[in-house]
């Protein structure tokens, strides 16, 4: 059953438009209000084909707030807020809003955390440039992961709302996950078999990405190119790394060419050769939202390699005696 949701934010904006009129008239004063139906759906990615992992909560949505922005072609923006309970309690996910008539696009985002700042958005450029919160605000790896999994976004096609229409004032938005997943498998066994080492251990695996990104990365490519060069940080989102072989995974805010760094410590039985060698795998193209990427790192002797689609690999010099 549809629920009519009227927000004070809209009432205040409408009143401001009326009180701002003069005798000569203004466009806002002539604009009628229109009741519209908006379908809001959340679509989460299923486990990727070929992905052997499970149980990483990709199919769960931990968001708390949903912000809906009616962005008109003339530049007006009207934000509306839904809590998680309001959304969950509506069986058909069809919500009725009263907004100005006109043409434009609906943008929607969902997330965990405080929604106050997102209600202050006042321009179309601000909506398109909406940024996520910073991972630095979350202390543990699990908290960072859960925040990234809560981030959703989507937008409608162009709408046309007519106050005189008896039917047809409706549109829909499907929100999908913002974060991408990088699935990393590693194996150092051949370092022993082919290199004669008594010790070849994984020192660390680090993921380089953004601590804060964009809900709509496709609309912020230029800004993201700058962020890639100046704001990449190490963000290891899974701390359980065994020494010789195993699997770890990372979540990435999309839009940049992320990098994974593998550091392997070598030691030969005689002690003649020891040291650390670092291997770096960088994505050739910016990582897209809600995508899944497989990466395999293996070592034979001190010759390590990373396989996966769309990667370039760099290696530090060989460990020296």
N, C-alpha and C positions, 0 to 999 in steps of 0.2 A: 504494500500500500504506500502511495506517495505521501511524503510529508512536506508541508510548506515551511521553508526555513527563511526567516527574514532576519537580517543582521543589522545591528545598530550602525555598523560601518557604512552600509548602503544608505541608511536613513540620514546619517550625518552628511554624506556626500550629496544626496539629493537636496537637502535643505540648503547646503552651501551654494548649490547651483541656483536655487530659487532666490536666495537673498542676494546673490551677486548680480541679479538682473537690473537693467536700467530701462528707462522708458523706450529707448531705441531698440530694446530687445537683445537677446543673446541666444546662441544655438542651444544651450542646455535648457533654457526655459521652454523651448518648443518641443523638447524631447519627451516622449511618453514612456511610461514604464510598461514592461512586458513580463508576463509570467512564463517562465521557461522550465523545461524538464531536462535535467542533466543525468545521464547514466554514468556512473563511476565504477570502474572495474579494476581489480588488481590481478595481474597475471605474472606469476613467478616462474622462472625457468626451471625446467625439470633437469635431472642429471644428464649431462652431455653424453652423446653416443661415444662409447669407448672409455668413458670415465669409470675406473674400477672402484672409486670411492663412494661412500654413502655416509649418512648420518652427520653431515656437516651443517644441517639446518638451513640449506638453501631454499627449501620449500616452506620455510616459516617466514612470516613478515612481522617484525617486532616494532613496527611504527606506532606512534601515539597520536600524531596530529596529521591532518590532511588540509592543505591550503589550496583553494580553487581560485584562480584569477581569471576574470572575464576581461580580456584585453581587446579593446576596440580599435578599429583601424584609424580612428581620429586621435588615438593616444590615451584615451581614458582607460583607467584600470580599476576594477572593483574586486577586492579580495573577500572571500568567504571561508569560514573555518568549520571543519568537522572534526570532532574528537573520534577516537577509535571506537568508543562505545556507541556513539551516534551512527557511525558507519556500520558496525556489526549488527546493530539492532534493526536495520532496515533490510528486509528480506530480499527485495528485488534490486537494491542499489540504484534506485531512481529517485532523485532528489529535485524538489521544486524550489526555484529561486525567483525573486522579483528583481529585475534589473532593467536598465535602460534598453530601449530598442536600438538596433543598429547592426553592423557587421563587425566581425572580428574572429578571434581564436581563444579558446579556453586552454589555459595552462594549469596543471595540477602537480603538486609535490606532496610527499609524505615522508615522515622522519620521526625520530625520537628526540626528546629534548624540549626546550622552551620555544613556543610559537610566537611570542610577542613581537619580535623583530620582523618576522615574516608577514605580520599583519600591517606593517608600516610601509610596505612597498607601494610606491605611487606612480611609477611610470612603466611603460612597456619595456624600455631598455633594462630597467631594474628586474623585471620579471624574467626576461630572457637571460639575464646575467646572474640569476639566483645561485648563490654559493652554499655548499654544505657547511656544517660546522667543522671545527678542526679536531683531528684525532688527538691532538695534544691535550684536549680537555678530558680525555679518558685515560685512567691510570693503567689498567691491566690490559693484557693482550685480548682477553675474552671480551672486555668492555668495548675495545676498539672494533673487534669483529662484529659484535652485535649492533653497534651503531651503523657500520657500513652496510650490514644486511637490512637495516631498517629504511635505507634511502631508496625512494621510488619517485618516478616522474613520468609524465605523459602529456600529450596535448591533442586537441581535437582538430578536425578540419575546419575550414572557415564556416562560421555560423552567420545566419541572418535572422534576427529577432524582430518581429513586427507586432506592435501593440494591438493592431486590429485583426490579427490572424486568429482564426478559430481553431486551427490545428497546425502542427508543424514547427512550433517553437521548441525545438529539442535538438540536442546534440549529445555526443558521448566521448568519453576519454578513458583510455586504458593505460594504467600506470604499470610500468615495469621496473625491475631493479636497476639501479644506477651502477653498482659495483660489478666489476669483472672478476673472474677467478683464474689464478695461475696455479696449475697443478704440477708439482715438481717431484720427480722420482730420481733417486741417485744411488749409485753403486760403485764402491771403491774396491771390490773384491779382486779385480784384475790387476790392481796395483801390486798385490801380493803375488799373484800367479805369474805375472809377466815382468815384474820389476825386482823381485827378490827383497822386498822391504819387510821389516818386522813391524813397522808402524807406518800406516798411511791413514790418517784420520781426518774427518771433516771438522775443520776449525769453526767455521760458521757458514750459514747461508743467509744472505741479507737481500731484502727486496727494496728497490729504490722506486719511490713513487711520490704522490702528493699527500700532504697532510690535510689539505682542504681542496675540494674540486668544485665542479659545476653540476647542477641538476640537469642542465641541457648543454652537454659538451659540444654537440654539433653546431650550436649557435655561438660558441666562444672559442673557435679554433685559433684565432689570432692571439688572444690572451693566453691560451694554453701553451702555445709555442714559446711564449716568453717565460711562462712558469716552468716549462721543462728545463730551460737553461739555468734558471736561478733559484728554483724552489724545490728541487728534488731532495728527498731525505731518505734515510734508511728507516724502513718500517717493517720489522719482522713480526708478522701477525700470528705466527705459530711457533712457540718456543721449544717444542719437543723435537730435537734433532739428534738422532743416534749417530755414532761415530763412523760406521762403515757403510750401511745401506739403509734405505727407508724411503719415506715419503713425507713431504710437507706441502703446505699450500698457502697462498697469499690472496688477499682481496685487494683490488686496485681501483682507485677512482680513475675514471676513463679520460682519454683525450691526450695522453702523452706516450712517448716511447719508453715504457718502463724497462727496468734493468734488474737482473738477478745476479748476485755475486756469490761465487763458491770459493772458499779458502780451504785448501788441503795442506796439512802438515805431514811432511815426509821424514822418515828416519831409516837409514840402512843399518843392517846388523853390525857392520864394522865401524859405523859412525863416520864413514868417509863422505857420505852425502846426506845432508839433512837441511831442513828449512821449510818455508811455506810458499806455496804457489797459489795465485789467485786467478780465477777464470770468471769472465763476465759475459753474460748473454743479454743482448739488447734487442728489443723488438724493432723491426724495420719500420713498421707503421704504428701510429698511435693506437693504443688499445681501445676497443669500443665498449660501450656500456653493455652489461648483461651478457658478455661473451665469456667463453671458456677456452683456456689455452693449456696444452700439454707440453711439458718440458722434461727431457731426460738427460741427466748428467752422469757420465761414466768415465772412469779413469783406468788406463792400462799403463803400468809403470808410472811415469810422471806425465804421460800424454793424456790429458783430459779433453773431453769434447762434450758439447751440449747439442742435442738434437731436438727438433721441434719446428713447427711451421713459422716462417717469417722471422728468423733470428739471425743476428750476427754475433760472432764470438771473438773475444780478445783474451790473450793469456799474458800473464806476467812472465819474466824470464825464468828459466829453470832454476830450481834451488842449486846453490853452489856448495862444493865441498868446504 
